[in-house]
Amino acid sequence: MNAPQELPADLRVPAEWEPIQCVWLAWPHSVDTWPGRFNAIPAFYVDWVRKIAQSTPVRILASGEVAASCQAAIEGIANIDIVDIPTNDAWIRDYGPTFVVNRHSGKVHAVNWRYNAWGGKYPPWDDDDAAALKIAGDQNLAVATSRMCVEGGAMEFDGRGRMLTTPGCLITEARNPGWTKAQISQELHRRLGVTEIVWLDGGGLDGDDTDGHIDQLARFIDPENVVVAVADDENDPNHAGLEDNFRQLHLWSDATKPRVNVHRLPIPPAREVSGQRVPESYCNFLRLGKDRLLVPTFGAGTDDHAIGILGELSGIRPEPIDCRELVWGLGALHCASREQPAASKSIP
């Protein structure tokens, strides 16, 4: 495995519509993540893996008995490799490496952040915290390790240096004690080449345990279009905060370059599992390069409307995936995956 090091300057995080080398998943095994409903999750993953692998290689973290269970489940599905890396949980978006590309050479590198399970909420997390370095080692990538605690779902990029995030996921004593907003911004610039950061502080989703991950709230469709989660029902507890996020993005959209069009993407009506609201948002889609868009659905009347919005904006026919069981773990498609970009000098 490559030792941590300083990466070359002039880096960027590729946008998710750029070419992809592979998609990383972690095979689910923690019954505590889906209490009372875990039995439905492996079958969900089999169907999901099969769908991704139609166009994109899939690499799945699994070790020991978990690897044996994974191998039995995916038997006969092509374009998949199981990688012997143990995990505590399945939310690889948050503990996997952030992949960066050198603007001149096009070479892919990795950034390894600290990870503590969303501010220490769900111990143990030691295997998850160690996974990023091991993934980079599996791919023989140079790695830079940061002292900052960052989850992948807290960052959204346009591929050109602009980043969306929320302060509740970064400027917090549970993750980065003693770090100021300026220090965090400087570290993001140093490690990722970020030149513009939008801090949305309106609010997250009721039932979310991440303190407001951006991949549930606002996503780039391309450099000139952003979708933002809103609650059209004024009686929904999410309504006011999400409207505030929408207004903040609108104010920013006219000032940034290229100018950004901000589009409303209404969330489903409130739904509870075992008396707890689940954080359902169509923003948690998985983009597979320029041609495919996997969209979470929730058995709600709003599903078709969301699919229509995302299809019209992206120019892609979205592929709906029923995430009613997956979201009981408090995340959906984007949260449970991590795409690795292909080496590339060009910026689409």
Buried (B, 14 or more C-beta within 10 A) or exposed (E): EBEBEEBBEEBBBBBBBBBBBBBBBBBBBBEEBBEEBBEEBBEBBBEBBBBBBEEBBBBBBBBEEBBEBBBEBBEEBEBBEBBEBBBBBBBBBBBBBBBBBBBEEEBBBBBBBBBBBBBEEBEEBEBBBBBBBBBBBBBEBBBBBBEBBBBBBBBBBBBBBBBBBBBBBBBBEEBBEEBEEEEBBEBBBBBBBBEBBBBBBBBBBBBBBBBBBBBBBBBBBBBBBBBBBBBBEEEBBBBEBBBBBBEBBBEBBEEBEEEBBBBEBBBBBBBEBEEEBBBBBBBBBBBBBBEBBBBBBBEBEBBEBBBEBBBEBBEBEBBBBBBBBBBBBBBBBBBBBBBBBBEBEEBB
